[in-house]
Amino acid sequence: MDKHKTIPMIDLPRLHSKYAAKLDDAISEVLDSGSYIGGNALTAFQDRLSTFLNTKVFGVGNGTDALQIALMALNIGPGDEVIVPAFTYAASAEVIALLGATAVWCDVCTETFNLKPSSVELALSSKTKAIIAVHLYGQLADIEAVEKTAVGIPIVEDTAQAFGAKFKSGKYQGKFAGSVGVFGAFSFFPTKPLGALGDGGGIACNDQVLYNKALSIARHGQKEKYVHDIVGVNSRLDTIQAAILNVKLDYFERELIRKAEIKELYYSGLNNLENVSLPTECDFSTHVWHQFTIKVYQNNRDKLRTYLENKGVSSMVYYPIILPDQRAYGSMIERTSLSNSRALSAQVLSLPIDPSMSNNDVQFICKSINEYFAK
Ligand SMILES: Cc1ncc(COP(=O)(O)O)c(C=O)c1O
């Protein structure tokens, strides 16, 4: 068998080895400081992130908490509806159900994988209290179109997969993902565009009142120590993770550049395949290439995946079952056709796009895919 070597989706130890000494120093500094909750490293990271994104941000435990706290700050609860794409990671809808509200599914565009504004319109009702706009795979959902469709409904940006993506045109030109909705929810899960060495998350908000409320919710509902005005949760970004993220932010831009080079290699190595379509870049957003997701037609997706696996190439299906078809979410509301989401779940295949992978690795993956279709 023409077995190359194992190519993982992302090789984090290899990626981190490039700046391991700096990570070690950052960790040692926290160790020596004795401040393991809060402290200078957290303040420094939050300040830097706020400057980078040009919006106020504070750290929380993970991206799921960020979404939940945002919805809590908007008083979402039983009887309320929240519109969310059917084609996303479970966390985007889980938080709605956890608060006793109802998820109402909207469909996504087959080209961008992001929510389809005309489908959001069909999902609206007098009970709609918020919309979760997920920026899937690394590029922005069309927030401006959603705002025009659902006038006055707060938008929470699920920015778990698109840290660093920017609007290229329109009303929000130059703004970052997560900085234009009423709340932006970030995940710093290790494989995410900006990843910690464990769990981490952040909440961005431009409205001072809502910002303070969300911050208080994340601190057990306290504004002052031991004074609890509302019921909250405990969700903090660990000091040590903040110190690590501060180092990783220095390498963020160059990792984006490398991922864009890899994307180009895929484009040139996978052109002209009849049963494959390559991801498109929409005109109003930059792409941070959290995933390089192809669509594979004619029931070839799973067979191609197995073929690649036998060649030592990892690939992933994000996501094989759409949320309305999951037992946990069967009771939520399907008010509009979800045909694009259902079709995509049988077609999508994400290929490795790891800033630390070599050109040879990408070329080997392309060669293997071409071989599969030449059989
Ligand atoms: C779209 C999306 N939303 C939310 C989350 C939740 O983030 P976390 O794992 O940090 O809770 C993820 C993480 O995979 C995600 O991909």
The ligand as an ORCA input file, in Angstrom:
! r2SCAN-3c Opt
* xyz 0 1
  C     -19.533     26.527     16.288
  C     -19.120     26.247     17.713
  N     -19.793     26.833     18.715
  C     -19.466     26.645     19.997
  C     -18.425     25.805     20.350
  C     -18.135     25.571     21.794
  O     -16.863     25.933     22.174
  P     -16.179     25.241     23.465
  O     -15.751     23.873     23.033
  O     -15.037     26.126     23.771
  O     -17.195     25.195     24.532
  C     -17.683     25.175     19.339
  C     -16.582     24.279     19.687
  O     -16.294     23.309     19.071
  C     -18.050     25.397     17.983
  O     -17.381     24.824     16.987
*
